[in-house]
Amino acid sequence: MQIAVDLVSWLFLSMGMFLGLTGAYGILKFPDFYTRVHAASISDTLCTACFVIGLALQSGFNLVTAKLFMILILLWLTGPAASHALVRAANTAGLKPVTEKKD
């Protein structure tokens, strides 16, 4: 049974790593601020969830797991709000999104 829990845990940790790396790649490759913030916020939220689930499976059901899920809830509440605030501030400052493709 422990081997199955370890495999599922490592699956979630690997998915979190993959999502984090794809988010970083999106930040580097997307053309403008708005798409970069979108890549960062989406991958950050999903990456955090995968990491916390994987770590919770590794630690078992104890106080550490409760703390991990409290951290997850905090990050789920603050991450999208911070991304929204960044985009709203950029829009208010007059930053326009890229609408035409550059070669």
ZAMARGU-4260 file (C-alpha; in steps of 0.2 Angstrom, whole numbers, plus 5000, padded with zeros to 4 digits):
<rodrens>
0) 5000/5000/5000 | 5014/5012/5004 | 5021/5010/4986 | 5005/5015/4979 | 5004/5030/4989
5) 5022/5035/4985 | 5019/5032/4966 | 5003/5043/4967 | 5013/5056/4977 | 5027/5057/4965
10) 5015/5058/4951 | 5007/5074/4958 | 5024/5081/4962 | 5030/5078/4944 | 5014/5086/4937
15) 5018/5101/4949 | 5035/5102/4942 | 5029/5101/4924 | 5016/5114/4927 | 5029/5125/4935
20) 5041/5123/4921 | 5028/5126/4907 | 5023/5142/4917 | 5041/5148/4917 | 5042/5144/4898
25) 5026/5154/4895 | 5033/5169/4905 | 5049/5169/4894 | 5040/5166/4877 | 5024/5175/4877
30) 5023/5192/4868 | 5016/5204/4880 | 5013/5207/4899 | 4995/5201/4899 | 4998/5184/4892
35) 5014/5182/4903 | 5003/5186/4918 | 4990/5173/4913 | 5003/5160/4910 | 5011/5163/4927
40) 4994/5164/4937 | 4986/5148/4929 | 5002/5138/4931 | 5005/5144/4948 | 4988/5139/4955
45) 4988/5122/4947 | 5007/5119/4952 | 5004/5124/4970 | 4989/5112/4971 | 4999/5097/4964
50) 5014/5100/4975 | 5003/5101/4991 | 4993/5086/4987 | 5009/5076/4983 | 5017/5082/4999
55) 5001/5079/5009 | 5002/5061/5003 | 5020/5059/5008 | 5017/5066/5026 | 5001/5056/5030
60) 4986/5062/5039 | 4993/5073/5053 | 4996/5092/5058 | 5008/5094/5043 | 4994/5090/5031
65) 4982/5102/5039 | 4995/5116/5038 | 4999/5111/5019 | 4980/5113/5015 | 4979/5130/5024
70) 4994/5136/5014 | 4985/5130/4998 | 4969/5139/5003 | 4979/5155/5006 | 4988/5154/4990
75) 4972/5150/4980 | 4965/5166/4987 | 4979/5177/4985 | 4987/5171/4969 | 4972/5176/4957
80) 4969/5192/4967 | 4987/5197/4965 | 4987/5193/4946 | 4971/5203/4944 | 4978/5218/4953
85) 4994/5217/4942 | 4983/5217/4926 | 4972/5230/4932 | 4986/5242/4937 | 4994/5239/4919
90) 4978/5242/4911 | 4975/5258/4921 | 4993/5264/4917 | 4988/5262/4898 | 4998/5247/4894
95) 4990/5239/4878 | 4990/5221/4874 | 4998/5215/4858 | 4985/5212/4845 | 4996/5209/4829
100) 5008/5195/4826 | 5027/5200/4825 | 5038/5190/4814
</rodrens>
